[in-house]
Amino acid sequence: MDVKHSDCFNFENFDVVKGFCLINNGLVPYDEAACGSFIAKPKCKNCVNFKEPDDDLIGTCVGLSDSSYWASGDRIAVNCEGYVRVA
């Protein structure tokens, strides 16, 4: 999987085109390849409970106790109780 600045824990977005790198203190494009300071941001696509994503990265979350739900792979999961990072 290609990692982008927007997939990095150190990336804060300003808008849909660019964001700010908290490590390098500078503006970076949202969809450009990540730099050497990359730390994976907790996102559904990085979770063992994210199943069967389609071409648009929409899949099913099976990590919550009450049911399974559709989820976007790009959804930030930092507060998700079912998030388990893929090894």
N, C-alpha and C positions, 0 to 999 in steps of 0.2 A: 504494500500500500504506500502510495506517495504521501509524504507528510508535508504540510504547508504551514506557513506562519499561523494561520487560523487554528491549527491543531495543537499549538504550543501553549503550555501553561503560562508562559511569560508574555503572551500576546493579549493586548487590550484593544478592541476595535473602536474606531471612531465612526466609521460608516461602512458601507458595503464594499468599498474599494481599498481602504487602508486601515492600519492600526499602528499601535506603538509597541515597540519591543522594550520590555522592562529591564532586560539585561544589557542591551546595547544602546539604550536611550535614544532611539531614533524611530522615524516613521518607516514602516515596511508595508509592501502590498499584501493584501489579504490572502490571495491565492498563489503566491510565489513559493517556491521550495524553501523549506525551513533552513535555518542556519545551524551551525555546530553547537549552539547553546540550547537546542531543542529538548524540551521535557514534555512528554505527552500529556495533554489536557484530558481529564476524565470526560469521555464522550460515549454515548451509547454504542457507537461503532467499535469501541475498544473494550466492550464488556462481553463476558462469556454468556450472558443471558440475552444477547441481541441475536435473533435468529432470522434466517431467510430474507436478507435484504434484497430488494429489487434494484433495477438500474438507477433509480433515483435515490437510493440509500434509505428507503422506507422498509422497515422490517418489523418483527414482533419481539416485544420484551416479555420474557417468561420468568423474570427474576423477582416479581412481586407476589406476595402470598395469596392475594385474593383472586387473581385472574391473569390472563395475558392481554397485552395491549399493543397496538401499533405504536411505533416510535420512529423518529427520524434519527439516522445514524449520527448526524451532526449536533444533536441535542446535547448540551453540557449536562453531565451527570454528577457533578461534584456533591450534590446533596441527596442523591438517590440511595435509598436504603437497600436496593437490590443490586447496586453496581459492584461487580467483581471484575477487576482488570484481567484481560487476556494475558497469559504468561508469555 
